[in-house]
Amino acid sequence: MTEDQPPFRDPELTRAARVEDLLARLTLDEKTALLHQFAPAVERLGVAAFRTGQEALHGVAWMGPATVFPQALGLGATWNEELVRRVGEAVSHEIRTMRARDDRVGLNVWAPTVNLLRNPLWGRNEEGYAEDARLTSVLATAYTRGLRGDHPDYWRTAPVLKHWLAHNNETDRATTSSSVRPRVLHEYDLRAFRGAVEAGAVAGVMPAYNLVNGRPNHLSPALREHLRGWTEQELLVCSDAGAPTNLVDAEGYFDTHEEATAAALRAGVDSFTDHGTDASVITGRIRGALERGLIGESDIDTAVRRQLTVRFALGEFDPERDPYRETSAFDTPGHRALAQEAAEQAVVLLKNDGLLPIAPGRRIALVGPLADECKLDWYSGTLIRRSTPLDGLRERFGADRVTFADGADRVTLRAMTGGWVRVPSSGRAEEAGRETPGAEGALDPALLAGRTDLPPLTCDADGAGEATELALTDWGNGLITLRAPDGRYLSVAEDGYVRASADQPGGWVVQETFRLEEHEGGHLLAHAGTDGYVAVAADGLKVADHGTSFEIVVRERGEDAVARAAAGAEVVVVVAGNDPHINGRETEDRRTLALPPHQDRLWRAAHAANPRTLLVLTSGYPYAVADAQARLPALLWTAHGGQAAGTALARVLAGDISPAGRLPQTWYADDADPAGLLDYDIIGSRQTYLYFDGTPLYAFGHGLSYSTFRYDGLEVGPDLRARVTLTNRGSRAADEVVQLYAREAAPRVPCPHRQLVAHARVPLAPGESRTVELTVTRDELGHYDVARGAWTVPGGTYVFEAAASSADIRRHVRLTIPGDTPRARDLPRNGLAAADYDEQTGTEIVDRTKESGDAVTPLDTGGGRKAGELLFRDCDFGDGEGGVTVEAAGEGEVTLTTADGRTLAVIEVGATGGPYDYRTTPRTIIPLSGVHDLRVTLRGPLRLARIDISG
């Protein structure tokens, strides 16, 4: 090659050779600049600017109009990986098309989210696929394959999985630590990521904000020890926004940002998302780390090499060979049909006592706060087209057959000082062609400001003027929204004035929610977004430190309007659920599984007026609705279904298609059922369908049909190929989702009640029978053996179950499988790593050092540390008397006892030089031989790393 055409431009060379050539041509300053999310161009080499990060969870997000598919949770409810692959493919086509006209649209896609839905109170529940690691992995692999494309060399987009690792809480998410023992790590959290990585379908991962075992995820040793070992491909690790700064400012894990940035880089973070588009802060920290010798140029080279590998894969340096260069598919008829198909397949029929499907010609009352809504979430694009349940039912059944009531209370506000609150004319009719604010696209929609071009609400002190009737919707937890007659929500802009200006609640800080606080015979209207109060000022209503007290005059209760509509109908459809920006979203966990009290009253009012009432729950998470399940003849659930949600729901209600969605997570009956939000030990605290010992309201995998199915002839061969025959016994074409579970018949250690090992969504014509073949991989039957530090599949009898859900087993067979023979822990040879316990109470896992390793400490409950206990089963102490030492930091006491209570040793740990200053205690003789269970009690603020036995 000539200097005008350097080797990195030669497509005939290997990608690795091209990357190395370009890397060698970059100066240290140029390489350093590439480590920020917004990497600048290197004009002297003809290298363009590049941005990591394009949100695309269920459609292209934050960049304006695009096809909006159902939420990820809804895609999970389809149990259809081929459908999810096609959705990923459509999204990636639209990304390429949008980038051709707007280079702010990135090809490095931050999707999907593969965090497991361990606890339904997690605020971001809507972003995940399932509580099951296998189902999540299968769907994530499908979506990323669609995003990547099928060309062997070039990628349509480069997907990054979120959020590494064990991340399921928004509460104090930047400072809380998930205590994850090795079994949970290997059997649960890592499995969600591994499949897509091994399939070669992802470009990298994004670490989460939280800590795991006391160490920030942006320093996770698992990136090196596990992630990068799953593939020979170079993987790009992109930090979450602001997380590098959190290492010092929020977490206090390091004293200086130079130390923190260096540690993250060494741990494997390759692109730093911090301080928005201003790269100078991060590059300054990297230069400071270089000057202090905390990193070397080779550390920077490693990260840049990974970035360049992704950019070469995207065809950036071979535009003439890029097979996706001419992509122009955007909002195509195919994409619209796919959005509707996905929304239809996501609908889950929870109960049906014969009310559904709704016969033609019926008079329908459609009621509830979501009956005429097509809600978006934080990671949605802007709707091009929109179908609400009201739109869908009127189109399907006829507008004259559908009456509507949203169930909101109609209220007026009177200032206790005098005067009625009025909404001035907004000239909305004149704005019909005005583009929705933000539709032009924003790299960070959190920066979109509220509108100030409309007049604020007024309240005449002399009482003149007619009051404006507002629609008050109570979303639970004390949060309400107020909507003007023209449909716009009351909102507060940066200037503090209250206006009827928002099409929907939204934004990083929602400005459309309020709380009512009793005050001097009236109510203060507290604004949730600013913590201020609505006050009457001379030039309109605005938020201030001290508010005006208002009388809330209820002109009509929502329950009364709903009851009136229900009484005149033959069938009542109540559509309830959540607004994705209120009470459960990124930064905010839910407080309860209960339906908001106002919505609970609505379905009760409808049912009292008309017993032929069904409840449709549209939400990004489960609800505990045991009373509705007991009283109502039919219930359905769907996640927010995107642009075609209303059409899809109407077709299901009409019986045009039979529902076949299945729940991707357990629906608990009560708030007391799930473990604590910060308890990540699904084994010890008996979480998810795998371990939950109670009776759920609806089981994992549950979902009914308008047809019935018979399961026959389950067989599982020695090669672990399963066959089962399904027969559609009904008169309707319908899909059945056959689920194959497995369990060890007599496990030695706590194992799941049953675990999903295969599934298939099978379409069947009326009366049709089909034999379905399912393949089980042998590793699916195993677990992580903490005694050996390796995955194991014990030999013995296994039970395979063909099921319609995890609680609806139709057929089962037993099969004896050769496998590993359990062995006792060889203490003289291997000792015990403290975190490799079998059971524990009152402890948590913490970081052994800031780089790697685990230790165990008694749990600090805020009122001091109580004694914690570890149990190690089947410990072989050898042939005779031995000596024991412990490696620990801090100060306290370690007591060793046998399972029957015999004390073997009490070991004092003297004060060390800090939490990372580990000392080995003097040898203590223990008179014990043979195999015993060992109980270890920890007292005081110590950190136990190891126990060793010597002869």
N, C-alpha and C positions, 0 to 999 in steps of 0.2 A: 504493500500500500504506500501511497505518497503521503506527504504531510497534509495535503489538502483532503485526503481520504484516509484517516488513521484506521488502525485495525479495529477499533471498537465500532466502526461504521460498516465493517465487513460481515454480512449475514452468513457467509460461508464458514466462519470460525465458530467454535463452540461458544455458548453463552458465557461460560466461566472465563474463557480467554478474553472475550470482549470486555467483560466486567473488569478484569484485572488490568487491561490496557487503559481503560478510562480512569480507573482508580489511581493508576500510577501518574496520570497526567494532571490530576487535581492537586492544587496546593493545599497545605494544611488549613489555611483559612477557608478555602472553598469547601473542603470536606467538613469542617466544623459547621459551616453554615447549613449544610445539608441535613444536619441532625435535628433541625427544628421542623415542626409540622409544615410551615410555609417555606419550603426550600427555594432559594432564589435561583435565577438562571445563571449559568456560567457562559456568558456570551462569547468569550474567546474560543470556546470549544463547541459552540452551537448547541449547548445543552439547555433545554427549556426549564422554566420554573415548574415546580411540582408541589402538589398539596396532598398530604395523607388525609384520609378521612372524608367519606361521603356517606351520609346516613341513608340507609335503604332497607329498613327492617321489614316493611311490607309494602314497598313502593318507594320511589325516589322522594326523599324528604328534604325540606328546607330550601328547595330550589324552585318553588313555584308549582304550577299545575302539572300533574302527572296522574297516571292510573293509581288509584288507591285500592289495595287488596285488603282482605280481612286482617285484623291484628294477628301477630305471630301465634298467640294463644288459640285463635280461631283456626289457623292453619294446622296447629297441633291437634285440634279436635277432629280434623278430617281423617287422621291416621292414614294419609294417602301420600306417600313419598313421591310418586310420579307426578301428582298434581303440584306438590310443593316445588319439585324441580322445574316444572313449566312456569310457575310463578317467578322463581328466581331468574329463569331465562328471559321472561318478559321484562322484568325490572332491569336487568342488565342491558337489554336492547334500548330501553328508554334512557338509561344513563348515557349510553354511547350517543344516542340521537341528541339528547340535550347538551352534551359536551360539545358537539359539533357546532352548536350555535352560542354556547356560553362556556368559556374555558374555566369558569369557576367551578363547574361541575367536575368532581373528581372521579377517577377510576379506581382508587383504592377505597373499597367499600367497607364500612364498619358495620357489618352484619354477617350472620344473625347473632342474636343473644342466645347463648346455650346454658346459661345458669339454670339450675334445676329448681323446679317450683316446690321446694321443700315445705314452705310455710305459706299458706294462702293469704296471710296478712301483708306479705311483702308488697310495697307500693308499686314495684315494677313487674308484678305478676303477669301483666298483659304482654310483656316483651318476650317471655319464654315459651317454649313449646310444650313442656310436660314435666311432671315430677319424676318420671322414670328416665334413667340415664340412657337406656338402649333406645327408647322411642325418640328422645331428644337427639341422640347421635344420628339416628337414621334420617330424621327430618332435616337436621343441620347439614348432613352430607348431601342430601338431595338439593336443598336450597343453594348451597355453595357450588355444587356442580352446575346448576343453572346459571348462577352468576358468573362462573369461570368460563363456561363455554366448553365445547368438545374438541377444539383444535389441539393437536398434541404439543404444539410449541407456543402458541400465542393465546393469551387470556383476554376475554371480553372485559372483565373487571377482575380485580384482585381482592377477594373478600378476607376480612379479618374477624375472627371470632371474639365475642365479648361475653363475660368479663372474667378473666383469669384471676382469681379462683375462689370457690366457696363464698359467693357473694349473694346474699338474700336479705339484706336489711338496708333501709334508707336511714333509719334512726342512727345518728352519729356515725354515718357510714365511713367517714374518713379517719375515724379514730378507734372504732371497735375492732376486736380481734376474734376471728372465727377459730374456735378450738376444734381441730380436725385430726382425729387419730388416724393412723395408717390405714386401717381397714376402710374407714369412710372415704379417705382420700382416694384409694385405689379402686374400691368397688363402686363409688358413687361419683364424686366430683370430677376426677380425671377422665372417667369413661365418657362423659358428655362431650369432651373436646377431642378425644383420641380418634374416633372413627373418621371424622372429616379430614383430620390431618393425615392419617394413614392413607386415605383415598386420594391424596394429592389435590384436594379441591380447595384448599385455603392458602392464603399468602402469609398468614400470621395470626397473632392474637393481640388483644388489648388487656393488660392487667387491670384489676378492679381497684377501687379506692381503699377498700378495707385491708386489714392485716389478717394474716393466717398464722396461727400459732405464734403470735406476738411479733411477727415480722411483716412489714408492708409488702403487698403483692407486687409492687414495682421492684422489689429486691428478691422475688421468689426464687429460691434455688431449684424449684420444680421446673422452671423454664429450661434450665440446663440439664437437670437430672432426668426429666421425663419428656417434655415437649419436643426438644430438638433431637431426641433419640428415636422419635416415632417416624421420622422421615429423613432422607438424605437431602431433601430440598432445603434451600436457605429460607428461613422464616423471618418475617418482619414483625417486630414487637413494637406497637405504637402505644405510648402512654395515654391514659385518660386525661381529660382536660384539667389542668391545674394540679394534677397528682404529684409531679416532681417537686413543686413548691410545698405541697402538703408534708413532704418528708421532714421538713424543718418547721414550718409555720404551724400546722395543725397537730402533727404527730410528735414533734420534738424528738424524732429518732436520731437526728444528727444535729450538731451545733451550727454547721455552716452549709450553705447551699452548694458550695464546691464539693464538700464531702458527699452530700446527698446525690448530686448529679453524677459524680464519679462512680458511686456505688451502684446506681441504677444502670449506668452504661456497662459496667463490668458484669452485672447480673444478667444483662441481655436486652435492655431497652434500647431500641435503635432509632426511634423517632420521638421527639419530645413535644407534646401538645401542651403549651404553657404560654401564658400572657398573650393570647390571641394571635394576631398577625405580627406582633413585635418579637422578632427573633433575637434581638440584641441581649435580652436578659439571659436566655439559655446559652447563647454562644459565649457570653461573658463568663458565665459560670464554668463552662467547659474549658475556656482558656485559663481561668484561674485554677482549675483542677490540674491542668497540664503543668502550669508553673510550679505547683506545689508537689508535683510528682505523684499525684493520686491516680493518674491514668497516663498511658503512653499513647503515642500516635497509632500504635497497632490496635488499641481499643477503639479508636475512632474509625480506623480502616474496616474493622469487622462490621460495625454498624452500617457504614456507608456501603459496603459490599452487599449487604442484605437489601438495602434500599434499591441499589442499582439493579440487582437481580430482578426485583419486581418490576421495575420500569422497563427493562428489556423484555420481560415476559408480556407486558402490555403493548408491545409493538412500537414504543415511542421512538426507537432508533431505526426502525424498519418500516416507515409508513407505507412504502410501496408493497410490502409483503403482508401487512396487517390484514387478516381476513375480515376484521370487524370494522374497518375504516369507513365503509360505505353504509353502515347500519342506519336505517331511517325509520324503524318501526316505533311508532309512538301513538298512543291512544287509538290503536287499530281496532277494527271490529273483533279481531281475535283476542286482543287484550281485554276488551269490554266483556266478551263472552266468558273469558277465563276468570275475570273478577266475579262475575255472577256465579259461575260454576263453583268457585272456591267458597263463596258465601253460602251457597246451597249445601255444599258438603259439610260445612262447619256447624250446621244447626243440630243440636242434640235434643231429642225428645226424652224428657226426664220421666214423665208420667202421662198415661192416656187411658182413661176409663170409658173410651168410646166417643168422646166429644169431637175428636179430630179423625179425619179431616173434615173441614167445614163444607157442607153441601152447597151447591150453587143456589143462588137466590135468597140465601139467608140474610136477614137484617143484622148487621154487625155494629156493635159499639166498640170503637177503638179508643182506648183511654190510657192515660198515664204520662209521666214526664218525658218519656222517650218515644212516644207514639208518633211524633212528627219531627224526629231528629235523626240526623246522620252524623254522629259524633266522630271527630278526629282526635288523635292523641298527639303527644309531644313529638313522636317520630313519624307522623303522617306527612304526606305531601298535600298540596292544595287541590281540592276537588275540581275536576273538570265537569263531571256530571254527578248527580246526587239523587238517591232514591231512599226516602224514609218509609217506615211501615205504612203511614197514611197514604203516601204515593202508591206504594205497592198494592195495598188492599183495594184502593179505589180503582186502580187500573185493572186488577184481576176480577173483582166482584161487582164493579160498577160504582160510580160516585154516589148514586142515589141510594145504594144499599149500605153505605158506611157513614155513621155519625161519629163525631170526634169530640173529645174533651181531654185537655192536657192534665187536669187534676190540680193545677196550681190554685192557690188562694188568690182571689181578687181583692186587693187592698188599696186603700188610699192613706196618705200620711198627712197628719196635721201637726204642725209645730205647736208644742205646749205654750209657746210664747205668742201664738196666733198665726194663722195663714196655712193654706194647703199647698202641698208640694205639687208642682206642675212640671211637665216635660214640654219645653217649647218645641214648635214644629222644627223638624230636622231637614225638611226638604227632601225626604227619602225618595219620593217619586222622581225628583229631578236627578237623583244619583243612580238611576237604574243602570246606567252604563259604566258607572265608576268601578274601577278594578278593586277587588278586595285588598285591603292593606296587607302588604307582605307577599302578595301573589307574584310579585316580580322576583322573589327568591331572596333569601338571606342566609349567609354562611352561619350565622348565629341568630336564630329567631328570638333569643332572649333579649336581643338589642332592639327589637321592634318596639316603638313607643306607642302609647295610646293616642287617640285622635284628640286634637285641640281645635279642630276647625268647626266644631258644632257648639251651639250655645249650651251653657250649663243649666241644670235644673234650677228652678226658681221657687221661692216661697214668699209671697207677699205678706208683709207684716200686718197690713190692714185687713187681710182675709179676703181681698177681692180676687175674683177669678175662680174658675171651676177646677177642682182637683183632678189630677190624672190618675186613672185606675191602673195599677201595676200588677203584674202576675208574679206572686211570691212563691218560689219553689224551695222547699226545705230539703237539702241534700244529706242531712244527718250531721252529727257532731257539732250542731249549732250553726252550721254554715248555710246561708241562704243566698239565692240570687233574685234580682228584681228585674223584670222585663217590661219595657214600655209597650204601648199598644201597637207600635210598628214592628215589634219583634226584637228590637235591640235591647241589649242588656245594659244596666247601669254600670258604669265603669269609672275609674279614676285615672286621669292622665298625670304626667309629670308635674303639671302646674297645680295639682291638688284639687281641681274642680270635678264635680260629679256630673257626668253626661250620660245620656242614652246613646252610646256610641259603638258598642261591641256586638259583632254578629254572634259570637260565642265566647264563653269564658276561655281564657288561654294565657299563654306566656309563661316564662320561667317563674315569675311571681304573678300569680293570678290577681287581677285588679277588679274582678267582677263579683267577688264574694264578700258577704257581710255577716255580722252577728248582731242579734238583738240582746241588749242588756237592760234589764229593768232599772228604771231611774225616775224617782220623783213622780210616781203615778203614770209614767209613760215608758218609753224605751229609747235608749241611745242606740244609734246605728253605727256599730264599730266596723271599720273597714279592715278586713283581714290582711290585705296586701301591704298596708302601711302601719298598722297598729294605731291608726288615728281614729277620730270620730267625725261623723258628718255633722257639720254645723251650718246654720243659716247665716250667710254673709250678705252684705248689701248688693253684691253683684252676682249672687247665685250660691248654690250649695257647694261647699268645699270641705276637705278633710282638714281637721285641726286637732290640737292637743286636747281641747275640751269641746264636747259636742252639744248639740241641741237635743232636748228630749222631744220625742214624737209620740203622738197617739197613733196606734196602728188600727185603722178602722177596716174590719173585714166586711167587704160587700157581698162576697159569696165564698163559702168554703169549697175547697176542691173536691172533698168527699161528696158534697151535695150535687155538684155538677156531674160527677162520675155516676152516682146512683141514679140520677135522672136519665142519663144516656143509657145506662145499663137496663133500666126498667122497660125501655121501649124497644129493646133489641131481642133477637133470638139467640145470639151468641155474643159474649163479651170477651174482648181481648185486651188485657191489661199489660202494657209494656213498661216495665220498671228496670232499674239498674243504676249504673253510675255514669257520671260525666268524667271522662278520663283525666280531666285537669283538677278534679276536686276530690278530696278524701281518698287518697291512694294513687300515687304517681311517683315519678322520680323526685327524690328528696323527701317524700312523705309516705310513711307506712300507714296502713289502715289500723284502726283501734279495735274493730269488731268485725265479726262475720255477719252480723245481723243486717237485714235490710233496713234502710232509714225508716224511722217510725212513721213519717208521713206517707211513704210508699206502702208500708204495711197497712195503714188505714185505708188507702185507696183500694187495694184488692179486696179487703174485707167489706168495704162499702159496696163495691161492685157485686160481690158474691151474695151479700145480703139482699140486694135488689134483684139479682138474677143468678140462680145456682149454676147456669150454663156459662161459667166464667173460667177462662184459662189465663195463666200468668206466663208471660214471656219475659225472661230475665236477659237483658242485654248488658254485658259487663265484661270487664277485663279480669275478673276473679270470681271465685265461688262465694255463695251466700249460705248461711244457715237458715233455711226456710222450712223447718220441720212442720210448722202449723199449716203452711200453705200446701205442703205435700200431703198432709192428712185430710185437708178440707176440700181442696180444689180438684176437679175432675181431670185437669191436664196442666202440665207445666213444660216449658221448653227453655233452653238456654242457648245463647250464641254470644260469642265475643262481638265487639263492634265490627261489623261486617264490611266496612269500606263502602265504595260508591254504589254497589248494587245490593246493599243490605236489605232494603225494603222490598225490592222485587223478589229476592231469594226467600225472605220470610213468607211473603204472600203465596208463593208457589208451594212452599211446604205446607202452610195452613190449608191450602185448597186441595192438597193431595196430588198436585201435578207431579211431584216427586215425593218419594218416601224418605223421611229423615234417616240418616245413617251416621251422623256425627257421634263420636264417643268422647266421654270426658277424659281429658289428658291429666287430670289430677283428682285427688280425693276431695269430695265435698263433705266436710264434717258437719255434725248435727248441732254442735254447740261450741261456744268460744273456749270452753274448758278442754276440748278434745285435742287440738294441736299443741305441741310443746312450745316453749318460749321462742320468741322470734330470734333470739341470739344463741339458741342451743342448736349447734350444727351436728351433734352426734345423733344421727338418725337411728343408729342401732341402740344405743343406751337409752334414749328417750322415746323410742318406739314410734318413729315418725314415718309418714307416707304409707301407701298401701303395703309396702314391703314388710313393715313391722307393726303398724298400728293394731292394737289388740281390741279396740272397741268396735262398735258398729257404726259405720259412716251413714250419713244421710243418703249419699249416692257414691257408689264405689268407683275407683279408678277403672276406666274402660266402659262405664255404664252408658247406655244409650238404647232407646227403643226404636221400633219401626212400625209402619203401618201393615207390615206382613209378619209372619212367624217363620222360624227356621228350625229344621231338624238337623242334628249332628249325628253322624253314624261312622262306624268303622275306623276309629282312631288307631293308627299304627305308628310306632316309632322304631326304626331299625337300628342296628349297631352303628351304622354310619351317621346316626342322628338326623336322618331324613324322616320327617313326619308326614303322614297322609291322613286327611279326614274328609269325609263326604258331607257337603252341605246341600240341603234341599229347601227351596222356597215353597212353603206350604200354603202361601196366600194367593190372592188373585191379583196382586200388584207386582210389577217389577220393582225390585228393591236391592240395595246393597246390604251385605252383611259383613261386619268386621270380625273375622275369626281371630281369636287371641290364643296363643299357645304359651302356657306358663309351665315352669318347672320348679321342683323343690327337692332337696335331699330328704329322703324318708326319715333318717335318724341322724341328724347332724350332731357333731361333737361340740360345736360352738354355736352361738346365736346366729341364725340364718333367716332369710326372709320367709314369711308364710308361703309365699310363692313369688316368682319373678318372671316377668315377660321375657321370652326368649325368641319369639317370632310372631308376626301378625300379617294379615293380608285383608285388604278391602276387596270384596268379591261381588260383582254385579250378577244378579240372578233374575231370569224371567219367571213369571208365575209357573209354579210346578217344576221348574228346572232343578236338576241335581248336578253338582260339580264336585269332583274330587280335587282338593286343594293340597298342594305339596309345599311344605315349609321346611327350611333347612336351619338347623341349630348348630352353632359352632360350639365345640367342646368347652372352650373357655367360659362360655356363658353360664356353665353349671358350677363354676368354682368360686372361690373367695380368696382374699389375701391372707396368707398364713403369717401372722406376726411372729410366730416361733421360728420360722425359716427365713422370713423377709422376702417371700416370693409368692407368686400366684400358685394356687394349688387346686386341683380337682380331685377330691377324695374318691377312692374307689368305693362302690356300694350301690344301693338301690336308690333310684330317682323316680319321682312321680311326674309324669307329663300330663297336663290338663288342657283340653280344648275347651275354650270358654267364650261366652258372649260378654263377659266382664270379669274382673278379678274376683267378683263375688257370685258369679253365675257360671258354675262349672258344668259343662254338658257331658263330657266324656273324659276318662282318664285311663292311663295305662302305666305300668311299672316296668322299669328296665334296669338291669344290673350292668353297671359300667365299670370297667377296670380303671384304676386311677392310683393316685398317690396314697401311701400309707402314712397316717399321722405319726409323728414322732414327738417325744418329750423334748422340752427345752434342755439343751446340754449346757448347764450353767458353768461348770469348770472350763469348758472350751470357749463359750460365746458370751457368758454373762447375760445381763439384761439391760436393754435400752429402756429407760423409764417410760417412754411413749408407746412402747410395744405391749402395753397391758391388754388383758382380755376384757376386764370390766373396771369401772371406776365410779367413785362417788366423791363429789366435792372438790374436784381438781380441774385444772385447765392446762393445756399445752402452751408453752412459751418458747421463745427463741433461745437456742443454746449459745449461738453467737449471732452477730448481725449478718453474717454471710450464709450460715447453714447450720443444720442440726436442730434437734428439739430437746426440751427438758419439760418437767412437770412440776407444778407448784400448787399448793392449796388455793382454792378459789377465794378471791378477795370479794366479799359480798358488800363491801362498803362499810360494814360495821365491824371490820376485823376479819381475820382468817380463822375459820374453823378447821379442824383436822380433816385432811383429805385421805382417801384410801384407794389403792390400786390392787388389783387381783391378777396374778399371773398363774395360769393353770398348767399343770403337768410339768413341773420343774424338776429336773434330774440333778440332785445335789452331789452325785458321785458316790464313791465307795465308803467314805468315812468322814472323819472330822475335817472340816475345811475352814477357811477364813474368809470373811466378807469385808469388802471395802465399798464405799459409795463415793461417787464423784458428784459434788454438789457445790452450789454457790449460795450466798446469803447466810442465813443463820436459822437453826431450828433443830428438829429431832426426827430421825427416821427409825421406825420400829418395824421389825420383821417378825411375823407370826405365821404359824401354819393355819390351815383352814379350820382346824378344831380348836384354835385359840391358844396354842402353845407358843409362848414368846421365845424367839430364837436370839434376838439381839435388839438392843436399844442403842442407837448410834447418835452421838451428839455431833452436830455440824457447827463448828465455831464460825464466828463472823468472818466473812471474806471481804475482799476489796471491792465488792459491787456485784451486780447481777451477772456479769460475764467473767468474773474471777472464780473459776472452778478449782476446787481443791479435792484431793483424794484423802479420805479419812484413814487413820491407822487401822490395821487389820484386826478384826474381831472374830474370835473362834466361835463357830456354830456347830453343835454336836448333832448333825443330821446327815443321813444318807438316803438314797433311793429317790423315788418320784413323789412329789407332794405339790399341792397348790400352795402358793406363797402370797400372803397378804402383806402389803407395805403401807404403813400409816405415816403420813407426813404432817408435821406440826411446825408452825412458824413460817416466816417469809423466806423459805428456802426454795431453791430450784434443784431438783434431782435430775441428773443426766443419765447416770448409769449405776448399776449394782454389779459387782464382780465377785465371783467365788474362786478361791485358789485352794489347791490341795495342800 
